[in-house]
Amino acid sequence: MINDAKMTTRELQSFMDTLQTETDIFTIGIEFFCGECCKKVTNGQFIFFIPGFILLLPPVGQFLMLRVFSDGKIVEVQKLRSIQVAIDKLCAIEGNPIQVWPACDNKL
Protein backbone atom coordinates (compact mmCIF):
# COMPACT_ATOMS: atom_id res chain seq x y z
CA MET A 1 0.00 0.00 0.00
CA ILE A 2 1.04 3.62 -0.52
CA ASN A 3 1.24 4.23 3.23
CA ASP A 4 4.04 1.64 3.52
CA ALA A 5 6.36 3.94 1.54
CA LYS A 6 6.44 6.28 4.57
CA MET A 7 6.07 9.42 2.46
CA THR A 8 4.36 12.27 4.24
CA THR A 9 1.27 13.87 2.74
CA ARG A 10 3.37 16.97 2.02
CA GLU A 11 5.96 14.87 0.13
CA LEU A 12 3.22 13.10 -1.87
CA GLN A 13 1.58 16.43 -2.76
CA SER A 14 4.92 17.92 -3.82
CA PHE A 15 5.73 14.85 -5.92
CA MET A 16 2.37 14.91 -7.74
CA ASP A 17 2.56 18.69 -8.28
CA THR A 18 6.00 18.25 -9.86
CA LEU A 19 4.79 15.42 -12.10
CA GLN A 20 1.85 17.45 -13.34
CA THR A 21 3.86 20.61 -14.05
CA GLU A 22 7.04 19.07 -15.45
CA THR A 23 5.76 16.07 -17.44
CA ASP A 24 3.00 15.18 -19.88
CA ILE A 25 0.75 13.81 -17.15
CA PHE A 26 -2.63 15.44 -17.60
CA THR A 27 -4.95 12.91 -15.99
CA ILE A 28 -4.64 10.91 -12.82
CA GLY A 29 -6.05 7.53 -11.84
CA ILE A 30 -6.08 5.82 -8.47
CA GLU A 31 -6.71 2.26 -7.36
CA PHE A 32 -7.81 1.26 -3.89
CA PHE A 33 -9.41 -1.59 -2.01
CA CYS A 34 -12.73 -1.57 -0.21
CA GLY A 35 -13.39 -4.92 1.41
CA GLU A 36 -12.99 -7.67 -1.20
CA CYS A 37 -13.36 -5.28 -4.16
CA CYS A 38 -10.76 -3.31 -6.06
CA LYS A 39 -11.87 0.13 -7.21
CA LYS A 40 -10.28 2.16 -9.99
CA VAL A 41 -10.97 5.84 -10.54
CA THR A 42 -9.89 7.61 -13.76
CA ASN A 43 -10.15 11.08 -15.30
CA GLY A 44 -8.74 12.91 -12.30
CA GLN A 45 -7.04 16.25 -12.86
CA PHE A 46 -6.58 17.66 -9.38
CA ILE A 47 -5.17 15.60 -6.53
CA PHE A 48 -4.85 16.79 -2.95
CA PHE A 49 -3.27 15.05 0.01
CA ILE A 50 -4.70 15.79 3.41
CA PRO A 51 -3.59 13.95 6.56
CA GLY A 52 -4.72 10.35 6.13
CA PHE A 53 -6.67 10.94 2.90
CA ILE A 54 -6.37 11.67 -0.79
CA LEU A 55 -8.92 13.84 -2.62
CA LEU A 56 -9.29 13.47 -6.40
CA LEU A 57 -11.28 15.86 -8.59
CA PRO A 58 -12.04 15.72 -12.34
CA PRO A 59 -11.47 18.49 -14.88
CA VAL A 60 -14.01 21.30 -14.56
CA GLY A 61 -17.37 20.24 -16.01
CA GLN A 62 -16.41 16.55 -16.22
CA PHE A 63 -16.77 13.45 -14.05
CA LEU A 64 -14.45 10.91 -12.49
CA MET A 65 -15.14 7.36 -13.66
CA LEU A 66 -15.23 4.71 -10.92
CA ARG A 67 -15.07 1.03 -11.82
CA VAL A 68 -15.58 -1.64 -9.18
CA PHE A 69 -13.88 -5.00 -9.79
CA SER A 70 -14.80 -8.25 -8.06
CA ASP A 71 -13.41 -11.65 -9.07
CA GLY A 72 -11.64 -10.01 -12.02
CA LYS A 73 -14.83 -8.53 -13.51
CA ILE A 74 -16.34 -5.07 -13.56
CA VAL A 75 -19.45 -5.25 -11.39
CA GLU A 76 -20.31 -1.55 -11.16
CA VAL A 77 -19.52 1.74 -12.91
CA GLN A 78 -20.24 5.18 -11.46
CA LYS A 79 -19.68 8.82 -12.40
CA LEU A 80 -18.40 10.98 -9.55
CA ARG A 81 -17.75 14.68 -8.99
CA SER A 82 -15.07 13.88 -6.39
CA ILE A 83 -13.71 11.07 -4.27
CA GLN A 84 -11.88 11.00 -0.97
CA VAL A 85 -10.01 7.81 -0.10
CA ALA A 86 -8.11 6.82 3.02
CA ILE A 87 -4.40 6.61 2.17
CA ASP A 88 -4.09 3.22 3.87
CA LYS A 89 -6.59 1.80 1.29
CA LEU A 90 -4.71 3.26 -1.69
CA CYS A 91 -2.60 0.86 -3.77
CA ALA A 92 -1.73 2.92 -6.89
CA ILE A 93 -1.60 6.43 -8.27
CA GLU A 94 -1.44 6.38 -12.07
CA GLY A 95 -0.43 9.02 -14.61
CA ASN A 96 -2.46 9.22 -17.83
CA PRO A 97 -4.24 5.89 -17.29
CA ILE A 98 -5.89 4.45 -20.40
CA GLN A 99 -8.67 1.91 -19.98
CA VAL A 100 -8.28 -0.95 -22.44
CA TRP A 101 -11.53 -2.79 -22.97
CA PRO A 102 -12.29 -5.46 -21.95
CA ALA A 103 -10.59 -4.62 -18.71
CA CYS A 104 -9.88 -8.03 -17.18
CA ASP A 105 -10.06 -10.68 -19.88
CA ASN A 106 -10.12 -11.15 -23.64
CA LYS A 107 -13.82 -11.97 -23.91
CA LEU A 108 -16.25 -9.44 -25.39
N, C-alpha and C positions, 0 to 999 in steps of 0.2 A: 504494500500500500504506500501511497505518497508520504504519509506521516512517518514511515520508517526511515525516510531519507534525512530526517532531522533538520530540514530547512525551516526557517521561521516564516511566518506569513509575510513579513516584510521582504525577505529574500525571494520568496516565490513571486510576489507582486513585481519586484524589480526585474526578475528574470523574464517574466511574461511581457512586461512593458518593453524591455530591450528587444525581445523577439519580434514583437509587433512593429516596432519603429525601425529596426535595422535589418529586417528580412522580408521575404514575400509572404509572410503569414498574414492572411486577411481574415480567416475564420478559425474558430476554435471549437474543438469537440472535447467532451469529457466522458469517461466511463466510470461507473460506480456500481457497487452492489447494494441491494436492498433485500435482505433475507436470502432466498435461494435464486433470485433473479439478478441478471446483469442488465443495467440500463445504460444506454448510450444517447448522449445529447449532442446534436450538431447544429451548425449555423450560428454559433456564438461569435460575437464581435468584441464584447467588453467583458473582461474577467476581473473580479475583485476578490482579494483575500482578506477576510476578517478573522479574528482569532477563532480558530476551530472550524471555520466554514469557508466555502468558496461560493461566490455569486456569479452567475453567468447570464448575460443579457444578449439578445439578438441585435442585428442592425435596426436602426429606427424604422418603424413601419413593417417589420417582418416578425417571424416567429422562430423560436427554437423548435427543433424536431426531436422528440423523445421516442426512442424505440426500446421496448422491454423484451428481453430474451429469456426464455425458459427452455431447458432441454435443447439448446441449439436452434430454437425457432423464435421468430418474432411473434409475440402473443398480443402485443398492444402497441399502438402508435398514437402519440398525442402532439398537439401544438401547444407551445408554452410562450408566455411573455417573459418569463424569468424562471430561474431555478436556483435554489440555495441547497448545497449539499455539504454534509459534515466531512471534513477533510479525512477523517479516519475511514470513511467509506469509499473514498476516491481511489481508483486504481490506474487511471491514465488521463493525461492532458494531451490532446492531439492538435497539431497545426495543420490547417487546410485538409481536414478529413474528407474523403470522397467515399460515399456509400456505393458499393458495387452490388448490384442486385443479381441473383438472390444473395442475401447476406450470409447465410450459414451453410448452404449446400449448393449443389449444381442442378437441382430440380426446379423446374418452373411451376 
